[in-house]
Structure formats: C-alpha cells, structure tokens
C-alpha cells in the first residue's frame, strides 16, 4: 500500500496558519502551539482518508469539488481541501475560522 499524499498549498502555511497562530499567540502562546499541532494532525488524517470531510458543493457553487472538515479539538477552525485522484491523498487549500464566509474568501483567494 502506498503512503498517502499530503499536498499543502503554500498560502496555507504562509497566510492562513500564520494569521491563526499569530492571533491566538497574542493571548496564549501555548494554546497557539496546541492549535497548530491539532491542525497538522488533521492534515495527516485527511491524507489517509480523503473523503471524511463534507462535500461543499450543495452549499455554495464556488466551493464545488472542495471538501471541509473541522479540527476535532478546535471546531471553530475548518480545513478546506481537495481529494487527489483515486483518493490517494489530499491537497489542503484553506484553513479558516468558522466565522469567516468561506465562499467569499475562496472567491477572493482562489487556490488550486
């Protein structure tokens, strides 16, 4: 059996996670580290089971083909991703706080 593929769009680390971790760390650096580790752990889980998130197509057209899953320990943070061909892994596109309008964000920051 092949090792699952985990692709992460560069802006996920450089923008999404940097913003989330910076915001949390301003009040609690330890919590910021815990959130970061939980997100990274979920990335690995998704690579092994690409269909475990929810298909966003029925909700918003611009999110067609994109799946979403909340971080288990921090449900206000959501990962948006694409399963790779033959469900061999995932490509992480966005990590957003649940209060953000994902469709608007995706429209303004289109990533593939």
C-alpha positions as CSV (number, residue, x, y, z in Angstrom):
1,X,0.0,0.0,0.0
2,X,1.3,3.4,-1.0
3,X,1.8,6.2,1.6
4,X,-1.0,8.8,1.4
5,X,-0.1,12.0,-0.4
6,X,-0.3,15.3,1.5
7,X,-0.1,18.4,-0.6
8,X,-0.4,21.8,1.2
9,X,-0.9,25.0,-0.8
10,X,1.9,27.4,0.1
11,X,-0.5,30.1,1.3
12,X,-2.0,27.7,3.9
13,X,1.3,27.9,5.9
14,X,2.3,31.4,4.8
15,X,-1.1,33.1,5.3
16,X,-3.8,31.1,6.9
17,X,-1.9,29.3,9.6
18,X,0.4,32.3,10.2
19,X,-2.7,34.5,10.8
20,X,-4.5,32.0,13.0
21,X,-1.4,31.2,15.2
22,X,-0.4,34.8,15.5
23,X,-3.8,35.8,16.6
24,X,-4.0,33.0,19.3
25,X,-0.4,33.5,20.4
26,X,-1.0,37.2,21.2
27,X,-3.0,35.9,24.2
28,X,-1.7,32.4,24.8
29,X,1.4,31.1,23.0
30,X,0.9,27.6,24.5
31,X,-2.7,27.4,23.0
32,X,-1.4,28.6,19.7
33,X,1.0,25.7,19.6
34,X,-1.7,23.3,20.5
35,X,-4.0,24.6,17.8
36,X,-1.2,24.3,15.2
37,X,-0.4,20.7,16.2
38,X,-4.1,19.8,16.0
39,X,-4.3,21.2,12.5
40,X,-1.2,19.4,11.3
41,X,-2.5,16.2,12.8
42,X,-5.8,16.6,10.9
43,X,-3.9,17.2,7.7
44,X,-2.2,13.8,8.1
45,X,-5.6,12.1,9.0
46,X,-7.2,13.6,5.9
47,X,-4.4,12.3,3.6
48,X,-5.2,8.8,4.8
49,X,-9.0,9.2,4.5
50,X,-9.7,11.9,1.9
51,X,-13.5,11.5,1.9
52,X,-14.0,12.0,5.7
53,X,-14.9,15.7,5.3
54,X,-18.2,17.2,4.0
55,X,-18.6,17.9,0.3
56,X,-19.3,21.7,0.0
57,X,-20.9,21.6,-3.5
58,X,-24.5,21.6,-2.3
59,X,-23.9,24.6,-0.1
60,X,-22.1,27.1,-2.3
61,X,-21.2,26.7,-6.0
62,X,-17.8,28.3,-5.8
63,X,-16.8,25.6,-3.4
64,X,-17.6,22.8,-5.9
65,X,-15.2,19.9,-5.5
66,X,-13.9,21.2,-2.2
67,X,-14.5,19.3,1.0
68,X,-14.4,20.7,4.5
69,X,-13.8,19.3,7.9
70,X,-13.5,20.9,11.4
71,X,-10.4,20.4,13.5
72,X,-11.6,17.8,16.1
73,X,-10.3,19.6,19.2
74,X,-10.9,23.1,17.9
75,X,-14.2,23.0,16.0
76,X,-14.1,26.7,15.1
77,X,-11.2,26.1,12.7
78,X,-12.1,24.4,9.4
79,X,-9.9,22.8,6.7
80,X,-10.9,23.1,3.1
81,X,-9.3,20.6,0.8
82,X,-9.5,18.6,-2.5
83,X,-9.1,14.8,-2.6
84,X,-6.5,13.8,-5.0
85,X,-7.1,11.4,-7.9
86,X,-8.1,7.9,-6.8
87,X,-8.3,9.3,-3.2
88,X,-4.5,8.8,-3.0
89,X,-4.3,11.8,-0.6
90,X,-5.4,15.4,-0.3
91,X,-4.4,19.0,-1.3
92,X,-5.1,21.4,1.5
93,X,-6.3,24.7,0.1
94,X,-7.5,26.8,3.1
95,X,-7.7,26.8,6.9
96,X,-10.2,29.3,8.1
97,X,-12.1,30.3,11.3
98,X,-15.7,29.2,11.1
99,X,-16.9,32.8,11.4
100,X,-15.4,33.6,8.0
101,X,-17.6,33.4,4.9
102,X,-15.7,30.6,3.1
103,X,-17.3,31.3,-0.3
104,X,-16.3,34.9,-0.2
105,X,-12.8,34.0,0.9
106,X,-12.4,31.4,-1.8
107,X,-13.7,33.9,-4.4
108,X,-11.1,36.4,-3.3
109,X,-8.2,33.9,-2.8
110,X,-8.6,31.2,-5.4
111,X,-6.2,28.4,-4.9
112,X,-5.8,25.1,-6.7
